Every structure is written in structure tokens, then in C-alpha cells.
Amino acid sequence: MFIYTAVYFLLFSLLEATIVPRYIIHSPIDDIIPFCEYFIVPYLMWFIYVPAVLFYLVAKDRDSFWKMVKMMFVGNMLCLLLYALFPNGVMPKQPVAADNIFARMVNTLYHTDTPTNVCPSIHVLDTLSAHIALTRSRYLRASSPVKITSFVFFIMVCISTVTLKQHSIIDIFASLVLMVFLEKFAYSKKLIRI
């Protein structure tokens, strides 16, 4: 896992530094979605949620842990391949004029995260991997509060990606379509467990 993580971040950083988008991902729906700096909170909570689910599952349900790992690792590498083959991005964002802590956090995000490599959205893909693994875990099947909380968080992350203008609505749908195949791959009885 550590080797994969190192390779993934190396490849992601390389693509971030070198990719110039040839395809701008945009939908007319994006134009009617309002910007909201407060959604920086669920956007950044993603960096806590996904590792927290991984740590919980590795401690409580190894089978679900490995299924989440399969979905995330294969999904993320497929995303990087798609970014390399079809260099894409969203229109560059203007700095947020509001003067509050949330706006400053958004401006920091805009400065550190380029408007490239957006479709499919890894943010959405990894959150959905965590949600599926949690809800399908044999230890949490009867735990409705956990399932509901996880689903609400997944929706909040999706909303955050488009209200912060980091992604197009198209990126979300591309991630959902990709996840249909990744879930089948991870939960197939015919596959050998990694």
C-alpha cells in the first residue's frame, strides 16, 4: 500500500505539473450552480473521512477494507490514465473577493490545486468507495445512522466540488459511471483477493 501510495502521488504530481488541458469540461448546469465558499469544509473533510474509513475497516473488517482498496486504487489509476490520454480541466477560477476564513481557504485551494485533471473526479470516486465499503461491511449493515451519515457526507462532497468550481457536474457523473464497474470488480466472487 505504501509503494502504491508513493507511486500514485508521484504520478499525480507529475500530471499536475505537466498537463495542459486540451478539453475543457463544462456543462450549462455548471453556470447555474452558485459559488459557495462554505463548502470548503466538506471538501477538506474528505482528507479526514477517506483515511478514517480505511483505518476503521482495516481494524474491524479486513474483507471490506481490501474491497475499498481495490475500488480506490484501480479507480485512481484509471483516472490518472484518462487524465494523461485526455488532458482535461475546468476554466481557471478567479480569487474569491470575500474576506472571511472560508474564502481564504478557498483561495489557498485554488493556489495549490490546478484546474486540471478533473474528469472523472477522484474526490467523488474515493468518497463513494469509502461509502460503499462502509455500507456493505458486515459489521455495519444494520447501522442506519452510520449509513445515513456517510451518504449525506458523500452528497456534501459532490456538492462541494461544483459549488467551489473545482469540478463540473460532468466530472461527478463520470465518477459515478466508473464506480459502477469498480464496484462490480471489487465485489465479484470470481476475483482472487489481493
PEZIPE-V315761 format. One record per residue. N is the residue number from 0. RES is the residue in three letters. SS is DSSP state (2 for helix, 1 for strand, 0 for the rest). BURIAL is b if it has 24 or more other ideal C-beta (glycine too) atoms within 12 Angstrom, else e. Layout:
<<N;RES;SS;BURIAL> <N;RES;SS;BURIAL>>
This chain:
<<0;MET;0;e> <1;PHE;2;e> <2;ILE;2;e> <3;TYR;2;e> <4;THR;2;e> <5;ALA;2;e> <6;VAL;2;e> <7;TYR;2;b> <8;PHE;2;e> <9;LEU;2;e> <10;LEU;2;b> <11;PHE;2;b> <12;SER;2;e> <13;LEU;2;e> <14;LEU;2;b> <15;GLU;2;b> <16;ALA;2;e> <17;THR;2;e> <18;ILE;0;b> <19;VAL;0;e> <20;PRO;0;b> <21;ARG;0;e> <22;TYR;1;b> <23;ILE;1;e> <24;ILE;0;b> <25;HIS;0;b> <26;SER;0;e> <27;PRO;2;e> <28;ILE;2;e> <29;ASP;2;b> <30;ASP;2;e> <31;ILE;2;e> <32;ILE;0;b> <33;PRO;0;e> <34;PHE;0;b> <35;CYS;0;e> <36;GLU;2;b> <37;TYR;2;e> <38;PHE;2;b> <39;ILE;2;b> <40;VAL;2;b> <41;PRO;2;b> <42;TYR;2;b> <43;LEU;2;b> <44;MET;2;b> <45;TRP;2;b> <46;PHE;2;e> <47;ILE;2;e> <48;TYR;2;b> <49;VAL;2;b> <50;PRO;2;e> <51;ALA;2;e> <52;VAL;2;b> <53;LEU;2;b> <54;PHE;2;e> <55;TYR;2;b> <56;LEU;2;b> <57;VAL;2;e> <58;ALA;2;e> <59;LYS;2;e> <60;ASP;0;b> <61;ARG;2;e> <62;ASP;2;e> <63;SER;2;b> <64;PHE;2;b> <65;TRP;2;b> <66;LYS;2;b> <67;MET;2;b> <68;VAL;2;b> <69;LYS;2;b> <70;MET;2;b> <71;MET;2;b> <72;PHE;2;b> <73;VAL;2;b> <74;GLY;2;b> <75;ASN;2;b> <76;MET;2;b> <77;LEU;2;b> <78;CYS;2;b> <79;LEU;2;b> <80;LEU;2;e> <81;LEU;2;b> <82;TYR;2;b> <83;ALA;2;e> <84;LEU;2;e> <85;PHE;0;b> <86;PRO;0;b> <87;ASN;1;b> <88;GLY;1;b> <89;VAL;0;b> <90;MET;0;e> <91;PRO;0;e> <92;LYS;0;b> <93;GLN;0;e> <94;PRO;0;e> <95;VAL;0;b> <96;ALA;0;e> <97;ALA;0;e> <98;ASP;0;e> <99;ASN;0;e> <100;ILE;2;e> <101;PHE;2;b> <102;ALA;2;e> <103;ARG;2;e> <104;MET;2;b> <105;VAL;2;b> <106;ASN;2;e> <107;THR;2;e> <108;LEU;2;b> <109;TYR;2;b> <110;HIS;2;e> <111;THR;2;e> <112;ASP;0;b> <113;THR;0;b> <114;PRO;0;b> <115;THR;1;b> <116;ASN;0;b> <117;VAL;0;b> <118;CYS;0;b> <119;PRO;0;b> <120;SER;0;b> <121;ILE;2;b> <122;HIS;2;b> <123;VAL;2;b> <124;LEU;2;b> <125;ASP;2;b> <126;THR;2;b> <127;LEU;2;b> <128;SER;2;b> <129;ALA;2;b> <130;HIS;2;b> <131;ILE;2;b> <132;ALA;2;b> <133;LEU;2;b> <134;THR;2;b> <135;ARG;2;b> <136;SER;0;b> <137;ARG;0;e> <138;TYR;0;e> <139;LEU;0;b> <140;ARG;0;e> <141;ALA;0;e> <142;SER;0;e> <143;SER;2;e> <144;PRO;2;e> <145;VAL;2;b> <146;LYS;2;e> <147;ILE;2;e> <148;THR;2;e> <149;SER;2;b> <150;PHE;2;e> <151;VAL;2;e> <152;PHE;2;b> <153;PHE;2;b> <154;ILE;2;e> <155;MET;2;b> <156;VAL;2;b> <157;CYS;2;b> <158;ILE;2;b> <159;SER;2;b> <160;THR;2;b> <161;VAL;2;b> <162;THR;2;b> <163;LEU;0;b> <164;LYS;0;b> <165;GLN;0;b> <166;HIS;0;b> <167;SER;0;b> <168;ILE;2;b> <169;ILE;2;b> <170;ASP;2;b> <171;ILE;2;b> <172;PHE;2;b> <173;ALA;2;b> <174;SER;2;b> <175;LEU;2;b> <176;VAL;2;e> <177;LEU;2;b> <178;MET;2;b> <179;VAL;2;e> <180;PHE;2;e> <181;LEU;2;b> <182;GLU;2;b> <183;LYS;2;e> <184;PHE;2;b> <185;ALA;2;b> <186;TYR;2;b> <187;SER;0;e> <188;LYS;0;e> <189;LYS;0;e> <190;LEU;0;e> <191;ILE;0;e> <192;ARG;0;e> <193;ILE;0;e>>
